[in-house]
């Protein structure tokens, strides 16, 4: 009975370290209005559910205390790696909000972003909240959890930590997010180029007119109109990109 209890505690703690570390930095779970107690409760509930599914894949507990500490640190690293990859996928929308805010003229209008717990442009926070809502409405958070579960097949407990592969994958994920954010924000980039080019030409034709002061209301009206037309496309495009990124883990 003692050995069985020890084995169950070992399985619980091993699974909890990876799942809890991933939950700690996952998009939607790390926001400031989800307190630490709720995150802990979610991680504990998921761990209890996953024990019957994953315990058979776990190696037997080692009698060496140093080996147990190494496994614990590796499991925390695996969880943080998975959560950071999801955050890098989610970061594409932050770039879109930044481009949109600068194009419309709201770059100085900032507010607290509960997603990243920092000050950010209003439009960036607006798009982030919409994206989080879509993620949970369309059950993409189930794919996030599935990615953590399937990681046990890719990174077995007790295996060596592939630091080089982690660094390469994180850099590629960040690069892909930047490229995708640039693509999604392309209407606002084109709007900025066309608008400021037109204002520059008018300023040359009428030097006595303070065109950039008078053009600010026009920039806001046209920019908000473009935003209202493109928000559905932006969110759908981002959701598809986020889903494809999660499927790379699940597969």
C-alpha positions in Angstrom: 0.0 0.0 0.0 2.9 2.4 0.8 4.5 1.7 -2.5 1.2 2.2 -4.4 0.6 5.5 -2.6 4.1 6.7 -3.4 3.6 5.8 -7.0 0.4 7.7 -7.2 1.9 10.8 -5.6 4.8 10.5 -8.0 2.5 10.3 -11.0 0.4 13.2 -9.7 3.3 15.5 -9.1 5.0 14.7 -12.4 1.9 15.4 -14.4 1.0 18.5 -12.4 4.4 20.1 -12.9 4.1 20.1 -16.7 0.3 20.9 -16.8 0.6 23.6 -14.2 3.5 25.3 -15.8 1.7 25.3 -19.2 -1.5 26.7 -17.6 0.6 29.4 -15.9 1.6 31.0 -19.2 -1.1 29.9 -21.6 -3.2 32.6 -23.4 -6.5 33.1 -21.6 -5.3 31.5 -18.4 -2.5 33.9 -17.5 -4.6 37.1 -17.7 -4.7 39.2 -14.6 -8.4 38.7 -14.0 -7.9 34.9 -13.7 -6.4 34.8 -10.2 -3.8 32.3 -9.1 -6.2 30.2 -7.1 -8.4 29.6 -10.1 -5.4 28.7 -12.3 -4.3 26.3 -9.6 -7.7 24.7 -9.4 -7.8 24.3 -13.2 -4.3 22.7 -13.2 -5.3 20.3 -10.3 -8.5 19.3 -12.1 -6.7 18.6 -15.4 -4.0 16.6 -13.5 -6.6 14.4 -11.9 -8.3 13.8 -15.2 -5.0 13.0 -17.0 -3.5 10.6 -14.4 -5.3 7.5 -15.8 -4.3 8.4 -19.4 -0.7 9.3 -18.8 0.5 7.3 -15.8 1.2 4.3 -17.9 3.8 6.4 -19.9 5.6 7.5 -16.8 8.9 5.8 -15.8 9.2 4.2 -12.4 10.3 6.7 -9.7 14.1 6.7 -9.1 15.5 6.2 -5.7 18.1 8.9 -6.4 16.9 12.3 -5.1 19.0 14.2 -7.6 17.3 12.3 -10.5 13.9 13.2 -9.1 14.8 16.9 -8.9 16.1 16.8 -12.5 12.8 15.2 -13.7 10.8 17.9 -11.9 12.9 20.7 -13.5 12.6 19.1 -16.9 8.8 18.9 -16.6 8.5 22.5 -15.6 10.6 23.4 -18.6 8.4 21.4 -20.9 5.3 23.1 -19.6 6.8 26.6 -19.9 8.0 25.8 -23.4 4.5 24.7 -24.5 2.9 27.8 -22.9 5.4 30.1 -24.5 4.9 28.7 -27.9 1.1 29.4 -27.6 1.9 32.9 -26.4 4.1 33.5 -29.4 1.3 32.4 -31.7 -1.0 34.8 -29.9 1.5 37.6 -30.2 0.7 38.0 -33.9 -2.5 39.9 -32.9 -0.5 42.4 -30.8 1.4 43.4 -33.8 -1.8 43.9 -35.7 -3.2 46.1 -33.0 0.0 48.1 -32.9 -0.1 48.8 -36.7 -3.8 49.6 -36.6 -3.4 52.0 -33.7 -0.6 53.9 -35.5 -2.6 54.0 -38.8 -5.7 55.4 -37.1 -3.8 57.8 -34.9 -4.4 56.1 -31.6 -0.8 55.2 -30.9 -0.8 57.5 -27.8 -4.1 56.3 -26.5 -3.1 53.5 -24.1 -4.8 51.5 -21.4 -4.0 48.5 -19.2 -4.0 45.2 -21.2 -5.1 42.4 -18.9 -3.7 39.8 -21.3 -0.1 40.8 -20.9 -0.5 42.9 -17.8 1.1 46.0 -19.4 0.1 49.3 -20.9 -0.8 48.9 -24.6 -2.6 50.7 -27.4 -6.4 50.7 -27.0 -6.9 48.9 -30.3 -4.4 46.2 -29.3 -6.3 45.5 -26.1 -9.6 45.6 -28.0 -8.4 43.0 -30.5 -6.8 40.8 -27.8 -10.1 40.6 -25.8 -12.0 39.7 -29.0 -9.4 37.0 -29.8 -9.6 35.5 -26.3 -13.4 35.4 -26.6 -13.2 33.7 -30.0 -10.6 31.2 -28.6 -13.0 30.0 -25.9 -16.2 30.2 -27.9 -14.7 28.0 -30.7 -13.1 25.6 -28.2 -9.6 26.3 -29.3 -8.6 26.0 -25.7 -9.3 22.3 -26.0 -6.6 22.1 -28.6 -4.3 23.9 -26.2 -4.9 21.3 -23.6 -4.6 18.5 -26.2 -1.2 19.9 -27.2 0.0 19.5 -23.6 -1.4 16.0 -23.4 0.2 14.9 -26.7 3.5 16.4 -25.6 4.1 13.3 -23.5 4.5 11.3 -26.7 7.0 13.9 -28.1 8.8 14.6 -24.9 8.6 11.5 -22.6 9.1 12.0 -18.9 12.8 11.6 -18.0 14.1 12.2 -21.6 16.9 14.6 -22.2 16.0 18.2 -22.6 16.4 19.3 -26.3 17.5 22.8 -25.6 18.7 23.5 -29.2 15.4 22.3 -30.7 13.5 24.4 -28.1 15.4 27.6 -29.0 15.1 26.9 -32.8 11.3 26.3 -32.5 10.7 29.3 -30.4 12.6 31.6 -32.7 10.7 30.2 -35.7 7.4 30.6 -33.9 8.2 34.2 -33.1 9.3 34.9 -36.7 6.1 33.3 -38.1 4.0 35.3 -35.8 5.7 38.5 -36.9 5.2 37.6 -40.6 1.5 36.7 -39.9 0.9 39.9 -38.0 2.4 41.9 -40.8 0.1 40.1 -43.3 -3.0 40.6 -41.2 -2.2 44.2 -40.7 -1.5 44.8 -44.4 -4.7 46.9 -45.0 -3.6 49.4 -42.2 -0.1 49.5 -43.6 -1.4 50.3 -47.1 -3.8 52.8 -45.6 -1.0 54.6 -43.8 1.2 54.8 -46.9 -1.6 56.0 -49.2 -2.9 58.5 -46.6 0.4 60.1 -45.7 1.5 60.2 -49.3 -1.7 62.0 -50.3 -1.3 64.5 -47.4 2.3 65.1 -48.4 1.3 65.9 -51.9 -1.4 68.3 -50.8 1.0 69.9 -48.4 3.4 70.5 -51.3 0.6 71.9 -53.5 -0.7 74.2 -50.7 2.2 75.1 -48.4 0.1 77.7 -46.5 -2.3 75.1 -45.3 -1.5 73.1 -42.1 -2.7 69.9 -43.8 -1.5 67.5 -41.1 -3.4 69.3 -38.4 -6.6 69.3 -40.5 -6.1 65.7 -41.7 -6.2 64.2 -38.2 -10.0 64.0 -38.0 -10.1 62.5 -41.5 -7.5 60.0 -40.6 -9.5 58.9 -37.5 -12.8 58.6 -39.5 -11.3 56.7 -42.4 -9.1 54.5 -40.1 -12.1 53.6 -37.9 -14.1 52.8 -41.0 -11.4 50.5 -42.2 -11.1 48.9 -38.8 -14.9 48.1 -38.6 -14.8 46.5 -42.1 -11.7 44.4 -41.4 -12.2 43.3 -37.8 -14.2 40.1 -38.8 -11.6 39.2 -41.3 -8.7 39.9 -38.9 -10.2 37.6 -36.2 -11.1 34.8 -38.6 -7.6 34.9 -40.1 -6.0 34.9 -36.7 -8.2 32.1 -35.4 -7.2 30.0 -38.4 -3.5 30.7 -37.9 -3.8 30.0 -34.2 -5.6 26.7 -34.9 -3.0 25.6 -37.4 -0.2 26.4 -34.9 -1.9 24.3 -32.3 -2.4 21.4 -34.7 1.4 21.2 -35.1 1.5 20.1 -31.5 -1.5 17.8 -31.6 -0.2 16.0 -34.7 
